[in-house]
């Protein structure tokens, strides 16, 4: 049986990273600094890069991505622009994007990914 490794687990509700069976699971990432979808997406993807590095992997090993946007008609296009600029075109994950009310009114985008080690 393979072990489960939990990293960056200071938050009483969750770990930022869980590794099991050669797969890295990240918690949903948000950006509270930027006020627009493009800026929030840039901040989120920077966090994802850092978390993947802490887990010993990178975006070239992405397996899946779940993306939530506050208003799909307003926030999808700027989020998707930044996503496409960031993504390794030879390592595209499966992806789903939906509209959702996020945890805070100021949040416009949330992204969760999984990756191989």
C-alpha positions in Angstrom: 0.0 0.0 0.0 1.5 3.4 -1.0 1.7 6.1 1.6 -0.1 9.4 1.5 2.0 12.5 1.9 0.3 15.8 2.9 2.3 19.1 2.5 1.5 22.7 3.4 -1.2 21.6 5.9 -1.1 24.6 8.3 -4.8 25.3 7.4 -7.0 23.5 9.8 -9.4 22.6 6.9 -7.1 21.2 4.3 -3.7 20.5 2.9 -2.5 22.5 -0.1 -0.8 19.3 -1.5 -1.6 15.6 -1.2 0.6 13.0 -2.9 -0.5 9.4 -3.3 0.3 6.7 -5.8 2.6 9.0 -7.9 -0.2 11.6 -8.3 -0.1 15.2 -6.9 -3.4 16.7 -5.9 -3.6 20.4 -5.2 -6.4 22.2 -3.4 -8.3 24.8 -5.2 -6.2 28.0 -5.6 -7.5 31.6 -5.6 -5.9 35.0 -5.8 -7.1 37.7 -3.4 -4.7 40.4 -4.7 -5.9 41.1 -8.3 -9.3 42.6 -9.0 -9.9 41.2 -12.5 -10.1 37.7 -13.9 -6.8 38.0 -15.9 -4.8 39.2 -12.9 -6.4 36.6 -10.6 -5.6 33.8 -13.1 -2.0 34.9 -13.3 -1.7 34.9 -9.5 -3.3 31.5 -9.3 -1.1 29.9 -11.9 2.0 31.3 -10.1 0.8 29.6 -6.9 0.2 26.4 -8.8 3.7 26.5 -10.3 5.1 26.9 -6.8 3.0 24.1 -5.3 3.8 21.7 -8.1 7.5 22.5 -7.5 7.2 21.8 -3.8 5.7 18.4 -4.7 8.5 17.6 -7.1 6.7 18.1 -10.4 5.6 20.8 -12.8 2.9 21.8 -15.3 4.4 19.6 -18.0 2.9 16.6 -16.0 -0.6 18.0 -15.5 -3.3 15.4 -15.7 -6.5 17.3 -15.0 -7.8 20.8 -14.2 -11.0 22.0 -12.8 -11.7 25.7 -13.2 -14.5 27.8 -11.6 -15.3 31.3 -12.8 -17.8 33.6 -11.1 -19.5 34.7 -14.4 -18.7 32.5 -17.4 -19.8 35.2 -19.9 -17.4 37.8 -18.4 -14.5 35.9 -16.8 -14.0 32.9 -19.1 -12.3 34.7 -21.9 -9.6 36.5 -19.8 -9.0 33.4 -17.7 -8.7 31.3 -20.8 -6.2 33.7 -22.4 -3.9 33.5 -19.4 -4.3 29.7 -19.1 -3.4 29.2 -22.8 -0.3 31.4 -22.4 0.8 29.5 -19.3 0.0 26.0 -20.4 2.7 23.7 -21.9 1.1 23.0 -25.4 2.6 19.5 -25.5 1.1 18.6 -22.1 -2.5 19.7 -22.1 -4.6 18.1 -19.2 -8.2 17.2 -19.3 -10.2 20.2 -18.2 -13.6 21.3 -17.1 -14.7 25.0 -16.6 -17.9 26.0 -14.9 -19.6 29.0 -13.5 -19.9 29.1 -9.7 -20.4 31.4 -6.8 -17.0 31.4 -5.1 -16.2 31.7 -1.4 -15.8 35.5 -1.4 -17.5 38.1 -3.6 -14.2 39.4 -4.8 -13.0 36.0 -6.1 -13.5 35.6 -9.9 -11.5 32.4 -10.6 -10.5 29.2 -8.7 -8.3 26.5 -10.2 -7.6 23.0 -9.0 -5.1 20.6 -10.7 -3.7 17.2 -10.4 -0.3 16.1 -11.9 1.9 13.1 -12.1 5.2 13.1 -10.2 
